[in-house]
Amino acid sequence: MNRLKSNALKQQFVMDMELAGLAVSSRRTYLDAVENLIRYFWCSPEDLTEQQVNEYLIEFHRSGPAKGTYKIRRAALRLFFNNTIGRDWHILKKK
């Protein structure tokens, strides 16, 4: 399951990124971030809970990525869950 499970969901995310004004290279990075989340849980992101995404972000942070890498990963998930899936989760609010 290397790609977003639903092609329609992937296309919606690509459109949301385009509307957000992201450059093509940023869109690829954001898409990779969501695909990494999918591989971590091995399920559709639509089936994930806020707690699971929080767990993922904590584990990713503990793995020691550069601060900018972590911020980009978090921003990608925020855009995906807030705009594409329509979940307004507390853990993804801007800090």
Secondary structure, 3 states (H helix, E strand, C coil): CCCCCCHHHHHHHHHHHHHCCCCHHHHHHHHHHHHHHHHHHCCCHHHCCHHHHHHHHHHHHHCCCCHHHHHHHHHHHHHHHHHHHCCCCHHHCCC
